Amino acid sequence: MRTAAAGKDNIRTLENAPRDSLEDLKPVLAKGGDKAAELLASEGRVYVSAEDNKRVLRKIDLVILPLLLIIYCLQSLDKTALSYASVFGLIQDTNLHGEEYSWLGSIVYVAQLVMQPLVSFMLVKIPLGKFISVMVFLWGVILCGMVGAKSFGALMATRFLLGAAEAAVAPAFIAVVQMWYRRSEQTNRNASWYAMLGVVNMLGSLLTYGLGHIHSSTLHSYQIIFLFCGLLTVVVSVFCAIFMPDSPMEAKFLTHEEKLIAIERLRLNQMGVASRVWKWDHVQEAFLDIKTWLWFSMLMAISIPSGGISTFGPLIVQSFGFDSFTTILFNIPFGAVQLVATLGGAFLATKIKKKSVVLLLLCLPPIAGLIMLMVIDHDKRNRGALLAGYYIISVYPGITPLIYSWSAQNTAGDSKRKVTTGILFVGASAGNIIGPHLFNPSEAPRYSRGLRSNLALFCTIIVLICLGMTYVTVLNKKHAARRVAMGKAAEVVDISMEHAKSLGERGEVLNAEHGGLGEKAFDDVTDLKNEDFIYLY
């Protein structure tokens, strides 16, 4: 390790920095402090320039981000394989009746709901890269097994196991983004992997269109879809095991100096990296924190329409009077709108540094689209208008990753972060369980009950966002008062939300100290107990 005295311009350490010295960190490490503190302890405080940040961030993006994108794309494809299979005879061939098809959509989320407590614990205790790789492999194998499911009971069993294996993926991805990226970078990265839903609705539709034309004497078209997606997932799990690191401290693609930079640039996130120590006081705070339940309610409210539309979307389009193959092709623009809304919403939220305002804006198009589907007559003359309403509704996927990012960026403490994410996914899973049951094939073509319910839920989300904005503002005022009482400045600059380019133009280092901020960053302290933590709205 080279120091400033050795002539290193881009990275320098203060060898006798009192805060990060090994002696000062011993009590923190003994109490289960963040693992990043152990690496920094031997080097002292590291100062990182904007050039350091850009260089290391590029390497992180080139390794971590492609893995997240590909894996989530496959997870989305595996989930939506059921909806594609529905237009290729799955319902008829397996003799599904009543709400049995709806239950096949819901059972995945029942499994995810049941698994969330265990997932939260494992995300703290088990190295993240290895955990993700194993779960990806398992769900690929299970999807292949769906080829042999020829009855409602067999399909329910395999779909439950699929949901159990997939339960860890999205919570793990949120943990990965928290572990590797500054707060100003997290929204776009979370949106990037979540935007794979839109990619799947485009490429998945084309893929399914092609696979559906394969004629086999032994396999139905939907069985070929299951087998192809499952085998592809198994292959990707091998690459994940090879290239996905467990943390910045253990990343083989980074040099020792780059590991220090990767950690230090996260200091003013005030969130730490990973402790791998389960703390029950963090768990208690997560359950008692009002923010947790506001975000839980938002995610449940948005997941109900998401679960219903993702399961019944192709059937809704088919109800406009299209055949199976045309229905699949008309689902492609739905995915394109999803992609634009998800990435566009994240870009705008990052630009203005406010997620709540963008969330409010994203609620408006789905409301308009739902009203169109409710009031326009379902006949061939109005198919263009009905499709337009359906496509407008597809803006809704942009809402979910912003809620995840809003929560992730306002929660500190390793155990608390994982538990909070688990609680949120319980809400999301519950919403996805309920969603498909608001629609029923017998209610085609209007699906009035589902559309009315979804309209009410989007209005509810608007109210919850306003409550969240108000509560976050109150918490910031409380922390400002605590800082004043401790002799610190009431108003501080949140460097973690500054863009690297603007910091470089002002000549600031990314971890510059402002009134003692960052002292508790790697102590594994929760956000409510850290007076330096700045909440975002």
C-alpha positions as CSV (number, residue, x, y, z in Angstrom):
1,M,0.0,0.0,0.0
2,R,1.4,3.4,-1.0
3,T,0.9,6.5,1.0
4,A,0.7,10.2,0.0
5,A,4.3,10.5,1.1
6,A,5.3,7.9,-1.4
7,G,4.0,10.1,-4.2
8,K,0.6,8.5,-4.9
9,D,-1.7,11.1,-6.3
10,N,-5.0,9.3,-6.7
11,I,-5.1,7.4,-3.4
12,R,-3.6,8.3,-0.1
13,T,-3.9,7.1,3.5
14,L,-3.3,8.9,6.7
15,E,-1.1,6.3,8.6
16,N,-2.0,7.6,12.1
17,A,-5.6,8.5,11.5
18,P,-7.1,8.1,15.0
19,R,-10.6,7.1,14.0
20,D,-9.7,4.2,11.7
21,S,-6.6,3.0,13.6
22,L,-6.7,-0.7,14.7
23,E,-6.8,0.2,18.4
24,D,-9.9,2.4,18.0
25,L,-11.6,-0.2,15.8
26,K,-11.0,-3.2,18.2
27,P,-14.1,-2.4,20.3
28,V,-16.2,-2.0,17.1
29,L,-15.0,-5.3,15.6
30,A,-15.5,-7.0,18.9
31,K,-19.2,-5.9,18.9
32,G,-19.7,-7.3,15.4
33,G,-18.9,-4.2,13.4
34,D,-18.8,-4.1,9.6
35,K,-16.2,-6.4,7.9
36,A,-15.1,-3.4,5.8
37,A,-13.6,-1.9,9.0
38,E,-11.2,-4.8,9.4
39,L,-9.7,-4.1,6.0
40,L,-9.5,-0.4,6.6
41,A,-8.0,-0.9,10.1
42,S,-4.6,-2.0,8.7
43,E,-4.4,0.9,6.3
44,G,-5.8,4.0,8.1
45,R,-8.3,6.4,6.5
46,V,-8.2,6.3,2.7
47,Y,-8.9,9.4,0.7
48,V,-10.5,8.9,-2.7
49,S,-10.5,11.3,-5.6
50,A,-13.2,11.6,-8.3
51,E,-10.8,9.9,-10.7
52,D,-10.5,6.9,-8.3
53,N,-14.2,6.6,-8.0
54,K,-14.7,6.6,-11.8
55,R,-12.0,4.0,-12.4
56,V,-13.1,1.6,-9.7
57,L,-16.8,2.1,-10.5
58,R,-16.2,1.1,-14.1
59,K,-14.6,-2.2,-13.0
60,I,-17.5,-2.9,-10.6
61,D,-20.0,-2.2,-13.3
62,L,-18.3,-4.4,-15.8
63,V,-18.3,-7.5,-13.5
64,I,-21.3,-7.0,-11.1
65,L,-23.9,-5.4,-13.2
66,P,-24.0,-7.9,-16.1
67,L,-24.5,-10.8,-13.7
68,L,-27.4,-9.0,-12.0
69,L,-29.0,-8.2,-15.4
70,I,-28.7,-11.7,-16.8
71,I,-29.9,-13.5,-13.7
72,Y,-32.9,-11.2,-13.2
73,C,-33.7,-11.5,-16.9
74,L,-33.8,-15.3,-16.5
75,Q,-35.9,-15.1,-13.3
76,S,-38.4,-12.8,-15.0
77,L,-38.5,-15.2,-18.0
78,D,-39.0,-18.2,-15.8
79,K,-41.9,-16.5,-14.0
80,T,-43.6,-15.3,-17.1
81,A,-43.1,-18.7,-18.8
82,L,-46.4,-19.6,-17.2
83,S,-48.3,-16.8,-18.8
84,Y,-46.8,-17.6,-22.2
85,A,-47.6,-21.3,-21.7
86,S,-51.3,-20.3,-21.0
87,V,-51.8,-19.2,-24.6
88,F,-50.2,-22.4,-26.0
89,G,-52.7,-24.8,-24.4
90,L,-51.4,-25.3,-20.9
91,I,-54.9,-24.7,-19.3
92,Q,-56.6,-27.2,-21.7
93,D,-53.9,-29.9,-21.7
94,T,-53.6,-30.0,-17.9
95,N,-57.4,-29.7,-17.3
96,L,-57.2,-26.6,-15.2
97,H,-60.6,-25.3,-14.0
98,G,-62.0,-22.3,-12.1
99,E,-59.2,-20.4,-10.3
100,E,-56.6,-23.2,-10.6
101,Y,-54.6,-21.2,-13.2
102,S,-54.8,-18.2,-10.9
103,W,-53.3,-20.3,-8.1
104,L,-50.4,-21.3,-10.3
105,G,-49.6,-17.6,-10.6
106,S,-50.0,-17.1,-6.8
107,I,-48.2,-20.2,-5.4
108,V,-44.8,-18.8,-6.5
109,Y,-45.3,-15.8,-4.2
110,V,-46.7,-18.0,-1.4
111,A,-43.4,-19.8,-1.4
112,Q,-41.5,-16.5,-1.5
113,L,-43.5,-15.1,1.4
114,V,-42.8,-18.3,3.5
115,M,-39.1,-18.2,2.7
116,Q,-38.4,-14.5,3.5
117,P,-37.5,-14.9,7.2
118,L,-35.0,-17.6,6.3
119,V,-33.7,-15.6,3.4
120,S,-33.1,-12.5,5.6
121,F,-31.1,-14.6,8.0
122,M,-29.1,-16.3,5.3
123,L,-28.3,-13.0,3.5
124,V,-26.5,-11.8,6.7
125,K,-24.8,-15.1,7.6
126,I,-23.9,-16.7,4.2
127,P,-21.4,-15.1,1.7
128,L,-23.6,-13.4,-0.9
129,G,-22.0,-14.6,-4.1
130,K,-22.1,-18.3,-3.2
131,F,-25.6,-18.0,-1.9
132,I,-26.9,-16.4,-5.1
133,S,-25.2,-19.0,-7.3
134,V,-26.7,-22.0,-5.5
135,M,-30.2,-20.5,-5.6
136,V,-30.0,-19.8,-9.3
137,F,-28.9,-23.4,-10.0
138,L,-31.7,-24.8,-7.9
139,W,-34.5,-22.8,-9.7
140,G,-33.1,-23.8,-13.1
141,V,-33.3,-27.5,-12.2
142,I,-36.8,-27.1,-10.8
143,L,-38.0,-25.3,-14.0
144,C,-36.7,-28.2,-16.0
145,G,-38.7,-30.5,-13.8
146,M,-41.9,-28.6,-14.7
147,V,-41.8,-30.5,-18.1
148,G,-43.0,-33.6,-16.2
149,A,-45.9,-31.7,-14.5
150,K,-49.1,-32.8,-16.2
151,S,-51.7,-32.1,-13.5
152,F,-52.8,-29.2,-11.3
153,G,-51.2,-30.8,-8.2
154,A,-47.8,-31.4,-10.0
155,L,-47.8,-27.9,-11.4
156,M,-48.5,-26.5,-7.9
157,A,-45.7,-28.5,-6.4
158,T,-43.1,-27.4,-8.9
159,R,-44.2,-23.8,-8.9
160,F,-44.0,-23.7,-5.1
161,L,-40.4,-25.0,-5.3
162,L,-39.6,-22.6,-8.0
163,G,-40.8,-19.7,-5.8
164,A,-38.8,-21.0,-2.9
165,A,-35.6,-21.0,-4.9
166,E,-36.3,-17.6,-6.5
167,A,-37.2,-16.0,-3.1
168,A,-33.6,-14.9,-2.4
169,V,-32.8,-13.3,-5.8
170,A,-34.3,-9.9,-5.6
171,P,-33.5,-9.3,-1.8
172,A,-30.0,-10.5,-2.6
173,F,-29.7,-8.1,-5.5
174,I,-30.7,-5.2,-3.3
175,A,-28.1,-6.2,-0.8
176,V,-25.5,-6.4,-3.6
177,V,-26.3,-2.9,-4.8
178,Q,-26.1,-1.6,-1.2
179,M,-22.8,-3.3,-0.8
180,W,-21.1,-2.0,-4.0
181,Y,-22.6,1.4,-4.9
182,R,-22.9,4.9,-3.4
183,R,-26.4,6.1,-2.7
184,S,-26.3,8.4,-5.8
185,E,-25.6,5.3,-7.9
186,Q,-28.0,2.8,-6.4
187,T,-31.3,4.0,-8.0
188,N,-30.1,3.5,-11.5
189,R,-28.5,0.1,-10.7
190,N,-31.6,-1.2,-9.0
191,A,-33.7,0.0,-11.9
192,S,-31.3,-1.6,-14.4
193,W,-31.8,-5.1,-13.2
194,Y,-35.5,-4.6,-12.5
195,A,-35.9,-3.3,-16.1
196,M,-35.2,-6.8,-17.3
197,L,-38.9,-7.4,-16.8
198,G,-39.4,-5.1,-19.9
199,V,-36.7,-6.9,-21.8
200,V,-38.3,-10.2,-21.0
201,N,-41.6,-9.1,-22.2
202,M,-40.0,-8.1,-25.6
203,L,-37.4,-10.8,-26.1
204,G,-39.4,-13.4,-24.2
205,S,-42.4,-12.8,-26.5
206,L,-40.1,-13.3,-29.5
207,L,-38.5,-16.4,-28.0
208,T,-41.8,-17.9,-27.1
209,Y,-43.1,-17.1,-30.6
210,G,-40.2,-19.1,-32.0
211,L,-40.4,-22.0,-29.5
212,G,-44.1,-22.2,-29.9
213,H,-43.6,-23.1,-33.6
214,I,-41.4,-26.2,-32.7
215,H,-43.4,-29.3,-33.3
216,S,-42.5,-32.4,-31.2
217,S,-44.2,-35.8,-30.9
218,T,-43.3,-36.0,-27.2
219,L,-43.4,-32.5,-25.9
220,H,-46.0,-29.8,-26.0
221,S,-45.0,-26.2,-26.9
222,Y,-45.2,-25.0,-23.3
223,Q,-43.0,-27.9,-22.2
224,I,-40.3,-26.9,-24.6
225,I,-40.5,-23.4,-23.2
226,F,-40.0,-24.7,-19.6
227,L,-37.1,-26.9,-20.7
228,F,-35.3,-24.3,-22.6
229,C,-35.5,-21.6,-19.9
230,G,-34.5,-24.1,-17.2
231,L,-31.4,-25.4,-19.0
232,L,-30.3,-21.8,-19.8
233,T,-30.6,-20.9,-16.1
234,V,-28.4,-23.8,-15.0
235,V,-25.7,-22.7,-17.4
236,V,-25.8,-19.1,-16.1
237,S,-25.5,-20.4,-12.5
238,V,-22.1,-21.8,-13.3
239,F,-20.9,-18.4,-14.5
240,C,-22.3,-16.7,-11.4
241,A,-20.4,-19.1,-9.2
242,I,-17.2,-18.2,-11.0
243,F,-17.5,-14.4,-11.3
244,M,-19.8,-13.2,-8.5
245,P,-17.7,-12.1,-5.4
246,D,-19.1,-12.2,-1.9
247,S,-18.1,-8.6,-1.1
248,P,-15.8,-5.8,-2.2
249,M,-13.3,-7.1,0.4
250,E,-13.1,-10.5,-1.3
251,A,-13.3,-9.4,-5.0
252,K,-10.6,-11.1,-7.0
253,F,-11.1,-8.6,-9.9
254,L,-9.9,-5.7,-7.7
255,T,-6.4,-5.0,-6.5
256,H,-5.7,-4.4,-2.8
257,E,-5.7,-0.6,-3.4
258,E,-8.9,-0.8,-5.4
259,K,-10.6,-2.8,-2.6
260,L,-9.8,0.0,-0.2
261,I,-11.2,2.6,-2.7
262,A,-14.3,0.5,-3.3
263,I,-15.0,0.4,0.5
264,E,-14.0,4.0,1.4
265,R,-16.1,5.6,-1.3
266,L,-19.1,4.1,0.5
267,R,-18.4,5.8,3.8
268,L,-20.9,8.6,3.5
269,N,-23.6,6.2,2.6
270,Q,-23.6,5.7,6.4
271,M,-24.8,2.1,5.7
272,G,-21.7,-0.1,6.0
273,V,-20.9,-3.1,3.7
274,A,-21.5,-6.4,5.5
275,S,-21.0,-7.6,9.1
276,R,-22.2,-11.3,8.8
277,V,-23.3,-11.0,12.5
278,W,-27.0,-11.4,13.2
279,K,-28.2,-8.7,15.7
280,W,-31.5,-9.0,17.3
281,D,-31.7,-5.3,18.3
282,H,-31.5,-4.5,14.5
283,V,-34.4,-6.9,14.0
284,Q,-36.5,-5.2,16.7
285,E,-35.8,-1.8,15.2
286,A,-36.8,-2.9,11.7
287,F,-40.2,-4.1,13.0
288,L,-40.8,-1.0,15.1
289,D,-39.7,1.5,12.4
290,I,-42.7,3.3,10.8
291,K,-40.8,3.6,7.5
292,T,-40.7,-0.2,7.2
293,W,-44.4,-0.5,7.2
294,L,-45.0,2.5,4.9
295,W,-42.8,0.9,2.2
296,F,-44.3,-2.5,3.0
297,S,-47.8,-1.1,2.3
298,M,-46.6,0.6,-0.9
299,L,-45.0,-2.6,-2.2
300,M,-48.1,-4.7,-1.4
301,A,-50.3,-2.1,-3.1
302,I,-48.3,-2.1,-6.3
303,S,-47.7,-5.8,-6.3
304,I,-51.4,-6.6,-6.4
305,P,-51.8,-5.1,-9.9
306,S,-48.4,-6.5,-10.9
307,G,-49.3,-10.0,-9.9
308,G,-52.6,-9.8,-11.8
309,I,-51.4,-8.1,-14.9
310,S,-48.3,-10.3,-15.3
311,T,-50.4,-13.5,-15.0
312,F,-53.4,-12.4,-17.0
313,G,-51.7,-9.8,-19.4
314,P,-51.6,-12.1,-22.4
315,L,-55.1,-13.3,-21.8
316,I,-56.3,-9.7,-21.5
317,V,-54.8,-8.9,-24.9
318,Q,-56.2,-12.1,-26.3
319,S,-59.7,-11.0,-25.1
320,F,-59.4,-8.1,-27.6
321,G,-59.9,-10.6,-30.4
322,F,-56.4,-11.8,-31.3
323,D,-55.1,-15.4,-31.9
324,S,-52.4,-16.9,-29.8
325,F,-49.4,-15.9,-31.9
326,T,-50.6,-12.4,-32.5
327,T,-51.3,-12.0,-28.7
328,I,-47.6,-12.9,-28.0
329,L,-46.4,-10.4,-30.5
330,F,-48.6,-7.6,-29.2
331,N,-47.1,-8.1,-25.8
332,I,-43.7,-6.8,-27.1
333,P,-44.7,-3.0,-26.9
334,F,-45.9,-3.7,-23.3
335,G,-42.3,-4.7,-22.5
336,A,-40.9,-1.7,-24.3
337,V,-43.0,0.7,-22.2
338,Q,-41.9,-1.1,-19.1
339,L,-38.3,-0.7,-20.0
340,V,-38.6,3.0,-20.8
341,A,-40.6,3.7,-17.7
342,T,-38.3,1.8,-15.3
343,L,-35.0,3.3,-16.6
344,G,-36.6,6.7,-17.3
345,G,-38.1,6.9,-13.8
346,A,-34.7,6.0,-12.2
347,F,-32.9,8.5,-14.3
348,L,-35.2,11.3,-13.4
349,A,-35.1,10.4,-9.7
350,T,-31.3,10.4,-9.7
351,K,-31.3,13.7,-11.6
352,I,-33.6,15.6,-9.2
353,K,-32.5,13.5,-6.1
354,K,-36.1,12.8,-5.1
355,K,-37.8,9.4,-5.6
356,S,-41.1,10.4,-4.0
357,V,-41.9,13.0,-6.7
358,V,-41.2,10.6,-9.5
359,L,-43.2,7.9,-7.8
360,L,-46.2,10.2,-7.8
361,L,-45.8,10.9,-11.5
362,L,-45.5,7.2,-12.4
363,C,-48.8,6.5,-10.7
364,L,-50.7,8.7,-13.2
365,P,-50.4,6.7,-16.5
366,P,-51.7,3.4,-15.0
367,I,-54.7,5.2,-13.6
368,A,-55.5,6.6,-17.1
369,G,-54.9,3.2,-18.7
370,L,-57.2,1.4,-16.3
371,I,-60.0,3.9,-16.8
372,M,-59.6,3.4,-20.6
373,L,-60.0,-0.4,-20.3
374,M,-63.0,0.1,-18.0
375,V,-65.0,2.5,-20.1
376,I,-64.1,1.5,-23.7
377,D,-66.3,-1.2,-25.3
378,H,-64.4,-4.4,-26.0
379,D,-65.1,-5.0,-29.7
380,K,-62.8,-5.2,-32.7
381,R,-63.5,-1.5,-33.7
382,N,-61.8,-0.4,-30.4
383,R,-58.8,-2.8,-30.4
384,G,-56.4,0.0,-31.0
385,A,-57.7,2.1,-28.1
386,L,-57.8,-0.9,-25.8
387,L,-54.2,-1.8,-26.7
388,A,-53.2,1.8,-26.0
389,G,-54.8,1.7,-22.6
390,Y,-53.1,-1.7,-21.9
391,Y,-49.7,-0.2,-22.9
392,I,-50.2,2.9,-20.7
393,I,-50.8,0.6,-17.7
394,S,-47.4,-1.0,-18.3
395,V,-45.7,2.1,-16.8
396,Y,-46.3,0.6,-13.4
397,P,-43.1,-1.6,-13.2
398,G,-41.1,1.7,-12.9
399,I,-42.7,2.2,-9.4
400,T,-41.4,-1.0,-7.7
401,P,-37.6,-0.4,-8.0
402,L,-37.9,3.2,-6.8
403,I,-39.7,1.9,-3.7
404,Y,-36.9,-0.6,-3.1
405,S,-34.3,2.1,-3.6
406,W,-36.1,4.5,-1.4
407,S,-36.2,1.9,1.4
408,A,-32.6,0.7,0.8
409,Q,-31.1,4.2,0.9
410,N,-32.9,5.1,4.1
411,T,-32.0,2.0,6.1
412,A,-28.7,1.3,7.9
413,G,-27.3,-1.6,9.9
414,D,-26.6,-4.9,8.2
415,S,-29.2,-7.0,10.0
416,K,-31.8,-4.2,9.9
417,R,-31.3,-3.8,6.1
418,K,-31.8,-7.5,5.4
419,V,-34.8,-7.8,7.7
420,T,-36.4,-4.7,6.3
421,T,-35.9,-6.0,2.8
422,G,-37.4,-9.3,3.9
423,I,-40.5,-7.5,5.3
424,L,-40.9,-5.6,2.1
425,F,-40.7,-8.8,0.0
426,V,-43.4,-10.3,2.3
427,G,-45.6,-7.4,1.3
428,A,-44.7,-7.8,-2.4
429,S,-45.3,-11.6,-2.2
430,A,-48.6,-11.1,-0.5
431,G,-49.6,-8.6,-3.2
432,N,-48.6,-11.0,-6.0
433,I,-50.6,-13.7,-4.3
434,I,-53.8,-11.6,-4.2
435,G,-53.4,-10.0,-7.6
436,P,-54.2,-13.0,-9.9
437,H,-57.3,-13.8,-7.9
438,L,-58.8,-10.4,-8.8
439,F,-59.0,-11.7,-12.3
440,N,-60.7,-14.8,-13.6
441,P,-60.9,-16.3,-17.1
442,S,-64.6,-16.4,-16.7
443,E,-64.8,-12.6,-16.5
444,A,-63.3,-12.1,-19.9
445,P,-63.3,-9.9,-21.9
446,R,-63.8,-7.0,-19.4
447,Y,-62.2,-8.3,-16.2
448,S,-64.1,-5.5,-14.4
449,R,-63.4,-6.6,-10.8
450,G,-59.6,-6.7,-11.4
451,L,-59.5,-3.3,-13.2
452,R,-61.6,-1.5,-10.5
453,S,-59.4,-3.0,-7.7
454,N,-56.2,-1.9,-9.4
455,L,-57.5,1.6,-9.9
456,A,-58.2,1.9,-6.2
457,L,-54.8,0.6,-5.3
458,F,-52.9,3.1,-7.5
459,C,-54.8,5.9,-5.7
460,T,-53.8,4.4,-2.4
461,I,-50.2,4.3,-3.4
462,I,-50.3,8.1,-4.0
463,V,-51.5,8.6,-0.4
464,L,-48.8,6.4,1.0
465,I,-46.1,8.2,-0.9
466,C,-47.2,11.5,0.6
467,L,-47.1,10.0,4.1
468,G,-43.6,8.7,3.5
469,M,-42.4,12.1,2.3
470,T,-43.8,13.7,5.5
471,Y,-42.3,11.1,7.9
472,V,-38.8,11.2,6.3
473,T,-38.8,15.0,6.7
474,V,-39.7,14.6,10.4
475,L,-36.8,12.2,10.9
476,N,-34.3,14.5,9.3
477,K,-35.4,17.3,11.7
478,K,-34.9,15.0,14.6
479,H,-31.4,14.1,13.6
480,A,-30.5,17.7,13.0
481,A,-31.6,18.5,16.6
482,R,-29.5,15.6,17.9
483,R,-26.5,16.9,16.0
484,V,-26.9,20.3,17.5
485,A,-27.2,18.8,21.0
486,M,-23.9,17.0,20.4
487,G,-22.1,20.1,19.2
488,K,-22.3,19.3,15.5
489,A,-23.7,21.3,12.6
490,A,-27.4,21.1,12.2
491,E,-27.3,21.3,8.4
492,V,-24.9,19.1,6.5
493,V,-24.2,18.3,2.8
494,D,-25.1,14.8,1.8
495,I,-22.0,14.0,-0.3
496,S,-23.3,10.4,-0.9
497,M,-26.0,11.8,-3.3
498,E,-23.5,14.0,-5.2
499,H,-22.6,12.8,-8.7
500,A,-18.9,12.0,-9.2
501,K,-18.7,14.5,-12.0
502,S,-19.8,17.4,-9.9
503,L,-17.5,16.4,-7.1
504,G,-14.6,16.3,-9.5
505,E,-15.4,19.7,-10.9
506,R,-15.4,21.2,-7.4
507,G,-12.2,19.4,-6.6
508,E,-13.7,17.4,-3.6
509,V,-12.7,13.9,-2.6
510,L,-15.6,11.5,-2.3
511,N,-15.1,10.8,1.3
512,A,-14.3,14.3,2.5
513,E,-15.2,14.8,6.1
514,H,-18.0,17.3,6.9
515,G,-18.4,18.0,10.6
516,G,-17.4,14.5,11.5
517,L,-19.8,12.7,9.1
518,G,-18.7,9.2,8.3
519,E,-17.3,8.3,11.7
520,K,-19.9,5.7,12.4
521,A,-20.2,4.5,8.8
522,F,-18.6,1.1,9.4
523,D,-19.7,0.6,13.0
524,D,-22.9,-1.3,11.8
525,V,-25.1,1.2,13.5
526,T,-28.8,1.6,12.4
527,D,-30.1,4.7,10.8
528,L,-32.2,5.7,13.7
529,K,-29.3,5.5,16.1
530,N,-26.8,7.4,13.9
531,E,-27.4,11.1,14.1
532,D,-25.3,11.7,11.1
533,F,-27.6,9.6,8.8
534,I,-29.4,11.8,6.3
535,Y,-32.8,10.5,5.0
536,L,-33.8,10.9,1.4
537,Y,-37.3,11.6,0.0
